[in-house]
Amino acid sequence: MGHWGEGSRPDREPDPDPDPDLDPDLDPDRRSERSMTPQLQEGQRVKLAADLRLAGTVVTAEASPAGGDAVVGSLALASGTAGTVERVDAPREREQSREVREYVRLKALMDDFGHQMPPASRQQLAEQIASLEPEWIAHGEHGPRVTVRVRLDNGFVLDDAHADLFAPA
């Protein structure tokens, strides 16, 4: 069974005048976003893009959630291990670091009450916001995280795995 790449579906003619606002491949800002995380689809064949080591407590499926009977200490999966995407989850916002949360809190404080603050307090708050701004910018550049469920050919299933761990096979 063949797979059709994006934009090469047989039931659609190519758009003679593509609009960069509608086509993310033509928008330079969104193109860099797309290149960071591969666009995976259900049923697509993929391979691990890096070696993985799963550490922690591994228990049998029938074990209690407390996991008192560990059967393996760690498990390694080699780069290039192939599998099939079973599910692609909707993008989720990445967890905010303490610094990002503090930036958001202080920025809201400045926006809401800065005009009422004494000049020295307003200046101190502005300096705190400026010191946290690089963290805020870095957080915004990462964008939302896409997770997938992949059944590897060796029988293992990786669920809630970051999509950027996989490359098209």
N, C-alpha and C positions, 0 to 999 in steps of 0.2 A: 504494500500500500504506500503510495508516494505522498509526500508532504508538500504543501504549497507554501512558499515563503510569503512574507508580507508584501502586499501589493501585486502578487502574481497569481491571484485567484482567477480561474478561467471564466467565471461568470461576470467579471467586471472589466471594462475597458479602462486603460490608464487615463487619468485626468490630463488633458492637454495643457492646461494652465494651473498647475498646483498652487494652492494658497498656503504660504508659510504659516499663517495663523491656524490653519486647519490640519496641516500635515506636520507632525512633530519631527519627521526626518529632515525637514527644510529649516526648522527654527534652530539656530545655533545653540541657544540656551538649553532647549529641551533635548537636543541631540546629545550633548555631553551628559545629561541626566540619564538618557537611555543607554549610553554606552557603559555606564558604571554597573548597571544591573541588567543581565540578559532578559529579554522578553520571552518567558517560557510559557508554553501552552500545555493543557492536559493532553496526554497521549504522546507527547514529544519525547524522543530519545535524547538522553543527556549523559554526561560523564562528570565525575568529580573533578574540579579544577585544582584541588590541592589535597595533600594527605590530611586525613582527619584522625584525631585520637579522641575517642569518647571515654571520658574518665568519670568516675563516680560509682554509685551503686547500681549494678545491673542485676535484676532479679527475674525469676520466671514470671510469665504472664499471670499465672494463678496466685502469685504471692500477694500478701496483704500490701496496702498502700504504704505502710510503715517501712516495708522492705528490709526486714530483719535478716533474711537469709540471702546474702549476696552470693552470686555464683561466679562472677567475673569482676576483676578490679578495673580493667580498662579494655577497650576494643579499638583496633586500628583499621582504618579503611584507606586503601591506597588511591592516590591520584589516578584518574583514568578509569576508575570503576564505573561501569555503565549501568544505566537504569532507565525507567520510564516515569515521567511526571504523571502522578495520579490526581493531583489537585494543586491549583494555584490560588493562594489566599489573597484577599484584597489588601492593598497597601496599608500599612499601619504606621502611624507616626513613631519615630524613634523615641526612646525614653530620654527625658531631659536630665542632664547632669545637675548637680547642686548649683553650679555656677550659672547655668542657663536659667534655672528657676529663680535664682536671686536677681539676675538681669531683668527678667520679666516683672518681678515684684517691684524692683526699684524704678524701672521705667514707668510702670503704671502709677507709682507714687509721684514721680516727677510730673507726669502728664496731668494727673488729677489735682495735685496740691502744690506744684512747684511755684505757681504764680503767687501763692500765699506765704511762702517760706521766706525767712530772713535771707539776705544775699549770701552770707557765709554758709548757711546750711544748704542752700540751693547749689552753691559751688561745690561743696563737699559731696553732695549727692551726684552731681554731674560727673565728678572725678571717679566715683565708685562705678557709675554706669559705664564710663569710658574704659575703665580697667577690665570690665566683664564683656565688653562688646566683641572682642575676638572669639570668645567661646560661643556667643550668640550667632555670629556670622558662620562659624564652622558648623554649628548645629543645623543652620538653615541650608547649608550647601549639601548636606547628606541626603536630604529629602526622606520621604517615607520608605520603609523597608517592606519588601515583598517576601513572603515565605511560601514554601512549597512542601508537598508530600511527594517523595520519590521512592518507588520500589526498585531497589537495586537488583541486578540480575543474580546476585548471590543469595537473594532472599531477604536481606535486611531492608527495613523500611525506615527512612529518615523523615520524620514529621516535624513541621514547624521549622524546617531548615531554611536558612537564608538563601534566596535565589542566586545570589552572587557566588555561592559555592559550586555552582554547576555551569557547564558550558555545553552548547549543543554538540551532540555526538556526530 
